[in-house]
Amino acid sequence: MIKKGVFIAVFLLVTVLTYGQDHAFSNKVNWHGYTQFRFSGNFDGNTTVSLRRLKFWMNSGPGFSKHWSFKVQGTFSSHFSEKFLLQDIKVGYRTGAFSFYFGQLIPAYSLEWFQHDFLLPVIERAKVIDALTPDGTLGVRDIGAQASYLSENKLLKISLGFFNGNGIKRYHFNNRGYMLTNKTELDIPINKSRLKLGYSLQYRKADQLKIPFVLPDTVAFSGNDFRYNFFLAFQTKNFNIQGEWLHASFNGSVAYGYYLLSWLTMKRNQVVFSYEEYHDLIPQTVAHPTFRLGYDYMIKAYKIKLFFDNYCQFDSGKIINYTASLQFQFFFK
């Protein structure tokens, strides 16, 4: 029996492929898709081959509407035991400098969280980003509404959101909580370079909420979940560097962390370095600094790309948890 999620994914794919050649339709609806295959090993007998992502999405094209837009996105991954996950289902309305979005979407928070995974030079986002963004461990998305303001010179962007606060992995029929978010950023051109800086805020009134990789599995948290984030990025033609600090308070108990990521681009080649630390509230966890050193080869920009990644941690001056990975990225459209 075909699973419901698989049926939805196949239906969407067949639909866009069927109508993709019709100019009138393709001017109103765009479709995109890509996959990432990964091989990882530690040279000590442990190896894995995985489908990191198989992602498809549909969104409104320029001919759809002057003010209205939409996006529907789903993904398969070995991380989810090959189950289909419906991620984004959102409707947007834009008028002048203001945009409004409703549905299931990512709350505006952090810098790296809003950089597409297929454009990032690393094969994984920083662990602290995955854990401490508002719904990072709860399905990333939430159900609610978000409003954004973008200044005419595109220098200032402000986003405000109101959400259920439960993520999308579980739906609470008797929800007594909610979540508020704010992200403000400045994007400043400096000659041929750009400087981006900003902050994010989140307040959640949590009700019996399990937050994996942050709190112990035995804890169903209720109370005040307050988080903030600062970010800074500098971009030139060939060099990028960025960093973020994240802080989360759960009724006064604090989890925190930061990362620094840099990469140098030389034609089709990228050399990548990152460093991060993350401190959760799980007593059994020992926090170790994490390093990544990588090399990427862009066969066809980001649409066909190879990633070579080296990941390790240090404990008392010794390398631990070393993993080498090779990832292939391919866009269907």
C-alpha positions as CSV (number, residue, x, y, z in Angstrom):
1,M,0.0,0.0,0.0
2,I,1.4,3.4,-1.0
3,K,1.9,5.6,2.0
4,K,-0.1,8.8,2.0
5,G,2.9,11.0,2.1
6,V,4.5,9.2,-0.9
7,F,1.3,9.5,-2.8
8,I,1.2,13.3,-2.2
9,A,4.8,13.7,-3.3
10,V,4.4,11.7,-6.5
11,F,1.2,13.6,-7.3
12,L,2.9,16.9,-6.9
13,L,5.8,15.8,-9.0
14,V,3.6,14.4,-11.8
15,T,1.6,17.6,-11.8
16,V,4.5,19.9,-12.2
17,L,6.1,17.7,-14.8
18,T,2.9,17.4,-16.8
19,Y,2.3,21.2,-16.9
20,G,5.9,22.3,-16.8
21,Q,6.1,22.7,-20.5
22,D,3.0,24.9,-20.8
23,H,4.2,28.5,-20.9
24,A,1.1,30.0,-19.4
25,F,1.2,27.6,-16.5
26,S,4.9,27.8,-15.9
27,N,4.7,31.6,-15.8
28,K,2.2,31.2,-12.8
29,V,3.8,28.2,-11.1
30,N,7.4,27.3,-10.7
31,W,8.8,24.0,-9.5
32,H,12.2,23.0,-8.2
33,G,13.9,19.9,-7.0
34,Y,17.3,18.6,-5.9
35,T,19.0,15.7,-4.1
36,Q,22.0,15.2,-1.9
37,F,23.7,11.8,-1.5
38,R,26.3,11.4,1.2
39,F,29.0,8.9,2.1
40,S,30.6,9.2,5.6
41,G,33.2,7.2,7.5
42,N,35.7,7.5,10.3
43,F,38.4,5.1,9.0
44,D,37.7,2.8,11.9
45,G,35.2,0.5,10.4
46,N,32.1,2.8,10.6
47,T,30.7,3.9,7.2
48,T,27.3,5.1,6.1
49,V,25.7,5.9,2.8
50,S,22.6,8.1,3.0
51,L,20.1,10.2,1.1
52,R,20.6,13.4,2.9
53,R,17.8,15.2,1.1
54,L,15.4,14.7,-1.8
55,K,13.4,17.9,-1.9
56,F,10.7,19.3,-4.1
57,W,8.8,22.6,-3.9
58,M,6.3,24.6,-5.9
59,N,5.8,28.3,-5.6
60,S,4.0,31.1,-7.4
61,G,5.6,32.6,-10.5
62,P,5.7,36.2,-11.7
63,G,2.4,35.7,-13.6
64,F,0.4,34.3,-10.6
65,S,-0.7,37.5,-8.9
66,K,0.5,41.0,-8.3
67,H,0.1,40.7,-4.6
68,W,-0.5,37.0,-3.7
69,S,2.0,34.2,-3.6
70,F,2.3,30.6,-2.3
71,K,4.8,27.8,-1.6
72,V,4.4,24.1,-1.0
73,Q,7.5,22.1,-0.1
74,G,8.2,18.5,0.9
75,T,11.3,16.3,1.4
76,F,12.5,12.7,1.9
77,S,15.6,11.9,3.9
78,S,17.4,9.0,5.5
79,H,17.3,11.0,8.7
80,F,13.5,10.5,8.7
81,S,13.7,6.8,7.7
82,E,12.7,7.8,4.1
83,K,9.3,9.1,5.2
84,F,7.8,12.0,3.3
85,L,7.7,15.2,5.3
86,L,5.5,18.1,4.2
87,Q,7.5,21.1,5.3
88,D,6.1,24.5,4.0
89,I,2.5,25.3,3.1
90,K,2.3,29.0,3.1
91,V,0.3,31.8,1.5
92,G,1.8,35.3,1.2
93,Y,0.4,38.8,0.5
94,R,2.7,41.7,-0.5
95,T,1.8,45.3,-0.6
96,G,4.4,48.1,-0.9
97,A,7.1,47.5,1.7
98,F,5.0,45.0,3.7
99,S,4.7,41.3,3.3
100,F,2.3,38.9,5.3
101,Y,2.6,35.1,5.4
102,F,0.2,32.6,6.8
103,G,0.3,28.8,7.2
104,Q,3.1,26.4,8.1
105,L,6.4,28.2,7.8
106,I,9.8,28.9,9.3
107,P,9.7,31.6,12.0
108,A,12.2,34.4,11.1
109,Y,15.2,33.9,13.4
110,S,19.0,33.6,12.9
111,L,21.2,34.2,9.8
112,E,22.3,30.7,8.9
113,W,18.8,29.2,9.3
114,F,17.6,31.4,6.4
115,Q,20.5,30.5,4.1
116,H,19.5,27.7,1.8
117,D,21.3,24.4,2.6
118,F,22.1,23.9,-1.1
119,L,24.0,27.3,-1.1
120,L,25.9,26.8,2.2
121,P,29.5,25.7,1.8
122,V,29.2,23.2,4.7
123,I,27.2,19.9,4.5
124,E,25.4,20.6,7.8
125,R,24.4,23.8,9.7
126,A,26.0,24.4,13.0
127,K,24.6,22.2,15.8
128,V,23.7,25.3,17.9
129,I,21.6,26.6,15.0
130,D,19.8,23.3,14.7
131,A,19.1,23.2,18.4
132,L,18.4,26.7,19.6
133,T,16.4,28.3,16.7
134,P,12.7,28.4,17.8
135,D,11.6,25.1,16.3
136,G,15.0,23.7,15.3
137,T,14.3,20.3,17.0
138,L,10.5,20.4,16.7
139,G,10.3,20.2,12.9
140,V,11.8,23.6,12.1
141,R,8.4,25.0,11.0
142,D,5.4,26.2,13.0
143,I,1.8,27.1,12.2
144,G,1.0,30.8,12.4
145,A,1.4,34.2,10.8
146,Q,4.3,36.5,10.1
147,A,4.6,40.1,8.9
148,S,7.8,41.7,7.4
149,Y,8.8,45.2,6.5
150,L,11.6,45.8,3.9
151,S,12.8,49.4,3.4
152,E,12.8,50.8,-0.1
153,N,16.6,50.8,-0.2
154,K,16.6,47.2,1.1
155,L,18.8,48.3,4.0
156,L,16.5,47.3,6.8
157,K,14.2,44.3,7.3
158,I,12.0,43.7,10.3
159,S,9.9,40.5,10.8
160,L,7.3,39.8,13.5
161,G,5.6,36.4,14.0
162,F,2.9,34.8,16.1
163,F,2.8,30.9,16.2
164,N,1.4,27.9,18.0
165,G,4.8,27.3,19.5
166,N,4.7,23.5,19.2
167,G,6.6,23.0,16.0
168,I,5.1,20.5,13.5
169,K,6.3,17.1,14.8
170,R,3.3,16.9,17.1
171,Y,-0.1,18.7,17.0
172,H,-1.5,19.7,20.4
173,F,-5.3,19.7,20.2
174,N,-5.6,21.4,23.6
175,N,-2.7,23.9,23.2
176,R,-2.3,26.4,25.9
177,G,0.9,27.9,24.6
178,Y,2.0,30.3,22.0
179,M,5.2,31.8,20.5
180,L,6.2,35.3,19.5
181,T,9.2,36.1,17.3
182,N,11.1,39.1,16.0
183,K,14.1,39.4,13.7
184,T,15.7,42.7,12.6
185,E,18.6,42.9,10.2
186,L,20.7,45.6,8.4
187,D,22.2,44.8,5.0
188,I,24.9,47.4,4.3
189,P,26.7,47.7,1.0
190,I,30.4,48.8,1.3
191,N,32.0,49.4,-2.1
192,K,31.9,45.9,-3.6
193,S,31.4,44.2,-0.3
194,R,28.4,43.7,2.1
195,L,28.0,43.8,5.8
196,K,25.0,42.2,7.4
197,L,24.2,42.3,11.1
198,G,21.2,41.9,13.3
199,Y,19.4,40.2,16.1
200,S,16.5,37.8,16.8
201,L,14.1,37.4,19.7
202,Q,11.7,34.7,20.7
203,Y,9.3,34.3,23.6
204,R,7.3,31.1,24.0
205,K,4.7,30.2,26.6
206,A,5.4,26.5,26.6
207,D,2.9,23.9,27.7
208,Q,4.2,20.3,28.4
209,L,6.7,20.6,25.5
210,K,9.5,18.2,24.9
211,I,12.6,19.9,23.4
212,P,15.1,17.2,22.3
213,F,18.8,18.0,22.1
214,V,18.2,20.9,24.4
215,L,16.4,19.5,27.5
216,P,16.5,15.9,28.8
217,D,14.1,13.4,27.1
218,T,12.4,13.0,30.5
219,V,11.4,16.7,30.7
220,A,8.1,18.0,29.4
221,F,8.7,21.7,29.8
222,S,6.1,24.3,30.8
223,G,6.8,27.9,31.4
224,N,8.8,30.7,29.9
225,D,11.1,29.9,27.0
226,F,13.0,33.1,26.1
227,R,15.7,33.1,23.4
228,Y,17.9,35.7,21.6
229,N,20.5,35.7,18.8
230,F,23.0,38.1,17.4
231,F,24.6,37.6,14.0
232,L,27.2,39.3,11.8
233,A,28.4,38.5,8.3
234,F,30.9,40.1,5.9
235,Q,30.9,39.2,2.2
236,T,33.3,40.1,-0.6
237,K,33.6,38.7,-4.1
238,N,35.8,35.8,-3.1
239,F,35.6,35.6,0.7
240,N,32.8,35.2,3.3
241,I,32.9,35.1,7.1
242,Q,30.0,35.0,9.5
243,G,29.2,34.2,13.1
244,E,26.3,33.9,15.5
245,W,25.6,33.8,19.2
246,L,22.5,32.0,20.5
247,H,21.1,32.1,24.0
248,A,18.0,30.3,25.4
249,S,16.5,30.5,28.9
250,F,14.0,28.0,30.2
251,N,12.6,29.3,33.4
252,G,16.1,30.7,34.1
253,S,18.1,27.6,33.1
254,V,20.4,28.6,30.2
255,A,21.5,26.8,27.0
256,Y,23.9,28.7,24.7
257,G,26.4,28.4,21.9
258,Y,28.1,30.1,18.9
259,Y,29.8,29.4,15.6
260,L,32.2,31.0,13.2
261,L,32.1,30.0,9.5
262,S,34.4,31.2,6.7
263,W,34.9,30.2,3.1
264,L,37.2,31.3,0.2
265,T,35.9,30.9,-3.4
266,M,38.3,30.6,-6.3
267,K,36.4,30.1,-9.5
268,R,34.9,26.6,-9.1
269,N,36.8,25.8,-5.8
270,Q,35.8,26.6,-2.2
271,V,37.9,26.1,0.9
272,V,35.8,26.0,4.1
273,F,36.5,26.3,7.8
274,S,34.1,26.4,10.8
275,Y,34.3,26.4,14.6
276,E,31.5,26.0,17.1
277,E,30.6,25.4,20.7
278,Y,27.2,24.3,22.0
279,H,26.1,23.9,25.7
280,D,22.8,22.2,26.3
281,L,20.8,21.4,29.5
282,I,21.3,17.6,29.4
283,P,23.5,16.5,32.3
284,Q,25.0,13.6,30.4
285,T,26.3,15.8,27.6
286,V,29.9,16.8,27.5
287,A,30.4,19.9,25.4
288,H,33.4,19.7,23.1
289,P,34.5,22.4,20.5
290,T,33.7,21.3,17.0
291,F,35.8,21.9,13.9
292,R,35.0,21.5,10.2
293,L,37.5,21.7,7.4
294,G,36.2,21.2,3.9
295,Y,36.7,21.6,0.1
296,D,33.9,22.0,-2.4
297,Y,34.1,21.7,-6.2
298,M,31.3,23.4,-8.1
299,I,30.9,21.4,-11.3
300,K,28.0,23.7,-12.4
301,A,27.8,26.4,-9.7
302,Y,25.6,25.1,-6.8
303,K,23.4,22.9,-9.1
304,I,26.0,20.2,-9.5
305,K,28.4,20.2,-6.7
306,L,30.8,18.0,-4.7
307,F,31.5,18.5,-1.0
308,F,34.5,17.0,0.9
309,D,34.0,17.5,4.6
310,N,36.2,16.7,7.7
311,Y,34.5,16.9,11.1
312,C,36.1,16.5,14.5
313,Q,36.0,17.5,18.1
314,F,38.8,17.9,20.7
315,D,39.0,16.6,24.2
316,S,42.1,17.4,26.3
317,G,44.0,18.1,23.2
318,K,43.0,14.8,21.5
319,I,40.9,14.5,18.3
320,I,37.6,12.6,18.9
321,N,34.5,11.9,16.8
322,Y,36.3,12.3,13.5
323,T,34.2,11.8,10.4
324,A,35.0,12.3,6.8
325,S,32.2,12.9,4.3
326,L,31.7,13.1,0.6
327,Q,28.4,14.6,-0.6
328,F,27.1,15.0,-4.2
329,Q,24.4,17.6,-4.9
330,F,22.3,17.6,-8.0
331,F,19.5,19.8,-9.1
332,F,16.7,18.5,-11.3
333,K,15.5,22.0,-12.1
